[in-house]
Amino acid sequence: MKYRSNLVSGIVSLILGIVCILVIPCQIGEDYSVTYGITSKTVPYAVAVLWIVCGLVLMFQSLIMKKEEVKVLDVRKEVKAAGYMAVLLAYAILFRKSFLLSTAFLGVVTLAFTGTKRKSFYAIVLVIVAVLYVLFAKVLHVQMP
């Protein structure tokens, strides 16, 4: 699959900047004690606007100035990366339920993704996760999810 790098990067940057601007009011509270200058939303808005400006510059370079590099995307190689992103999403969801299960899951799946065949590596990961859980939850009394 061939794609134009500046155009695609510009479109993605533009979309992410707009999403960021739309999400900021929901995620960051307004600091009412400050009535002037910089508030808690100033820096995130500035980053989002910068993201949009950079996206527009990339799109301008691609469409108007014709500064473009056509790259080839090997979809077969990217499927593994997309699968691992799905694993990280599953980890984030599982983490809210249980640190022990989610971290053990991530360790085992990461070893499987790298093609590790030695059973001792899997055992080491599971033991380390269990030791960390006992250390933090039971010894240090850190509240775990």
N, C-alpha and C positions, 0 to 999 in steps of 0.2 A: 504494500500500500504506500503510495507516494503522497507527501503533503508538503505544503509551503510553510517553512518553520516560522518566519516572522508573522505571517497572517494568522496561523493557528495560535501561536503564543499570544498575539495581540487580542484575539477574540477571547481566549481563555482568561487572560488578565482583565479584560473589560468586564466579563461576566462575574468573575470573582470579586472585583472591586464593587460592582453594583450590589451583589449579594451581601458583601461586608457592610455597605452603607445601610442596607435594609435590615440587617440583623443587629447592628449596634444598639439601636434604641431598646431592643428586647433584652439584650445581654448586659448592658452597662447602665447602672443607675445614675440619675442626675444628682450632682452635688449642689444642693440649693444654698449652701452657706457661702458659696462663691458666686457673686453676681457679675463679675467681670473677668475678662482674660481667659485663662486656661482652665477647663473643667475636666472631669474624668473622661469625657467623650472626645476631647480635642485631638489627642494623639491618634486614637483609632480612626477617626474621620480623616485626619491628614494622611494616614497610611492608605486608607481606601481610595482617597482622591489621587494619591501618587500612583497607586496601582492602576487606576483608570487612565491617567495621563500616559503612563508607560505603555499600556495596551494600545491607546490611540496612536502613539508615536510609532509603535511596531506596525500597526495596520497602515499608517501613512507611508512608512518605508516600503512596505510590501506592495501596496496598490498604486501609489503615485510615483515613488522614486524607483520602483522595480528592483530594490535591493532585496534579493530573496535567495534563499538556498533551499533547493528541493531535496528533501531527505526521504529515505525509504524506511518504512516501519515494518519490521518483521513481526507479524501478529502472533505467530507461534511462540516467539520468545517472550512476548508481553503477557501471554495468558498466565504464565507462572507468577509474574509480578502482580497481576490482578488477583490471582488466587491468594497470594500472601497478604494483599491489602484486605481481602475478605476475612482472612484469619485474624488480622489485627482488629478489624471491626468486631468480630465475634469475641475476641479477647476483651475489648472495651465493654461490651455488653455483659459478658460473664463476670468481669471484675466487680461490677456493682453488686453481684450476688455473693461471690466468694473469691477471696484472694487466692486461696489454696488451689481451687480447681482451675481458675482462669490462668494462673501463672504456670501450673503444671501443663495445662493444655498448650499454652504458647511455647513452652520449652520443648515439649515432645514434637509438636508440629514443625517447629523451626528445624529441629534435627532431621525430621522426615523430609522437609523441603530441601535440605542440603545433601540428602542422600546418605546420611550416616547409617551404617549397618550394624555397628557394634552395640550390643545390648547394654554394655557397661556404661556407655555415654548416657543412654536414656535413664538408667538407674541413678547415675550421678546427678542428673538434672532433677529427678524426682526427690532424691534425698536432700539436695540443697534447698529446694522449694519448701520441703517439710521443715527443715532446720530453721530457715528464715521465718517461717510462719510461727513456729514455737518460740523462737527468740523474740520476735516483735510482739506477738499476741499474748503469750503466756509469761515471759520473763520481764519484758519492758512495759507490758500492759498498754501497748499502742492499739487503739481501736482499729480493727481491720474490717473491711466491708464483708 
